[in-house]
């Protein structure tokens, strides 16, 4: 075992390590695995959930209308879920997809015109820029 080094550990155990300092096959620097969470914050919050609901419900009787509104909103959001946001568009999605396909086809045609073979372009670039979106917007 010329490539193995014995290293003493703080707990007076001797651990066999590779000469480069790494772990030998079949050994681990953390044989017990990751330690358990010291504190389960989610469980702690759930434990106080009923009291939080009572407090929020009491705030619905506050003199300040802003506090009453915020408390009512929190109760509704948690009891019934937040309202669904409607997504609308003024563009017909099928038309938009078609325009993208037409534009992609035009790009492909233009790229094929200027393909390079053995380091030489088969056709020179046009003198004026081409509006590749023109077919899609017609």
C-alpha positions in Angstrom: 0.0 0.0 0.0 2.5 2.6 -1.1 -0.2 5.0 -2.3 -2.0 4.9 1.1 -1.3 7.4 3.9 -2.5 6.9 7.5 -3.7 10.2 8.9 -4.7 10.7 12.6 -8.0 12.5 13.2 -9.0 14.8 16.0 -11.0 11.9 17.7 -7.8 9.8 17.8 -9.0 7.5 14.9 -6.6 6.7 12.1 -8.1 7.0 8.6 -6.4 5.6 5.5 -6.3 8.2 2.8 -4.8 8.2 -0.7 -1.3 9.7 -1.1 -2.9 12.8 -2.8 -5.2 13.3 0.2 -8.4 12.0 -1.4 -10.5 9.2 0.0 -9.8 5.7 -0.9 -12.4 3.8 -2.9 -15.2 2.6 -0.5 -14.5 5.2 2.1 -16.2 8.5 2.8 -15.4 11.8 4.5 -19.0 11.8 5.8 -20.0 8.2 6.5 -23.1 9.2 8.6 -24.5 11.3 5.7 -25.9 14.8 6.0 -27.0 15.7 9.5 -30.7 16.2 10.1 -32.1 19.8 10.1 -31.5 21.4 13.5 -34.8 23.3 13.2 -37.8 22.6 11.0 -39.0 26.1 10.3 -42.0 24.9 8.3 -43.3 22.8 11.2 -42.8 25.7 13.6 -44.8 28.0 11.3 -47.6 25.5 10.9 -47.8 25.2 14.7 -48.5 28.9 14.9 -50.9 28.9 11.9 -54.1 28.8 13.9 -53.1 31.7 16.1 -52.0 33.7 13.0 -55.5 33.2 11.5 -57.1 34.4 14.8 -54.9 37.5 14.8 -55.6 38.3 11.1 -59.4 37.8 11.8 -59.2 40.3 14.7 -57.4 42.8 12.4 -60.5 42.8 10.2 -62.2 44.8 13.0 -59.5 47.4 13.1 -60.4 51.1 12.8 -58.0 51.7 9.9 -59.7 50.6 6.6 -56.3 49.7 5.1 -55.6 47.2 7.9 -59.1 45.8 7.6 -58.7 45.4 3.8 -55.2 43.8 4.1 -56.5 41.3 6.8 -59.6 40.4 4.7 -57.4 39.9 1.6 -55.0 37.6 3.5 -57.9 35.5 4.9 -59.5 35.2 1.4 -56.2 34.4 -0.3 -55.4 31.6 2.1 -58.9 30.3 2.4 -59.9 30.4 -1.3 -56.7 30.9 -3.2 -55.5 34.0 -5.0 -57.6 35.1 -7.9 -56.7 33.7 -11.3 -55.0 36.2 -13.6 -56.6 36.4 -17.0 -54.1 36.4 -19.9 -55.3 38.1 -23.1 -53.7 39.0 -26.3 -54.7 41.1 -29.3 -52.8 38.9 -31.7 -54.2 35.7 -33.0 -51.6 33.1 -31.8 -52.1 30.9 -34.9 -51.3 33.8 -37.1 -48.3 34.7 -35.1 -47.0 31.1 -35.3 -47.5 31.2 -39.1 -45.6 34.4 -39.4 -42.7 32.9 -37.4 -42.6 29.9 -39.7 -42.6 32.1 -42.8 -39.8 34.2 -41.4 -37.8 31.0 -40.5 -38.3 29.7 -44.1 -37.0 33.0 -45.5 -34.0 32.9 -43.2 -33.3 29.4 -44.4 -33.5 30.4 -48.1 -31.2 33.4 -47.5 -28.7 31.3 -45.7 -28.7 28.7 -48.4 -27.9 31.4 -51.0 -24.8 32.3 -49.1 -23.5 28.8 -48.1 -19.8 28.4 -47.9 -18.0 25.6 -49.8 -14.3 25.1 -49.3 -14.1 28.5 -47.6 -15.6 30.3 -50.6 -19.2 31.7 -50.6 -21.2 30.5 -53.6 -22.8 33.9 -53.9 -21.8 37.3 -52.5 -23.9 39.1 -50.0 -26.6 41.4 -51.3 -25.6 45.1 -51.4 -28.8 46.2 -49.6 -30.0 44.6 -46.3 -32.9 42.2 -46.8 -36.0 42.6 -44.5 -36.3 38.9 -43.6 -39.6 39.7 -41.8 -41.3 41.2 -44.8 -43.0 38.0 -45.9 -44.4 37.4 -42.4 -45.8 40.9 -42.1 -47.5 41.0 -45.5 
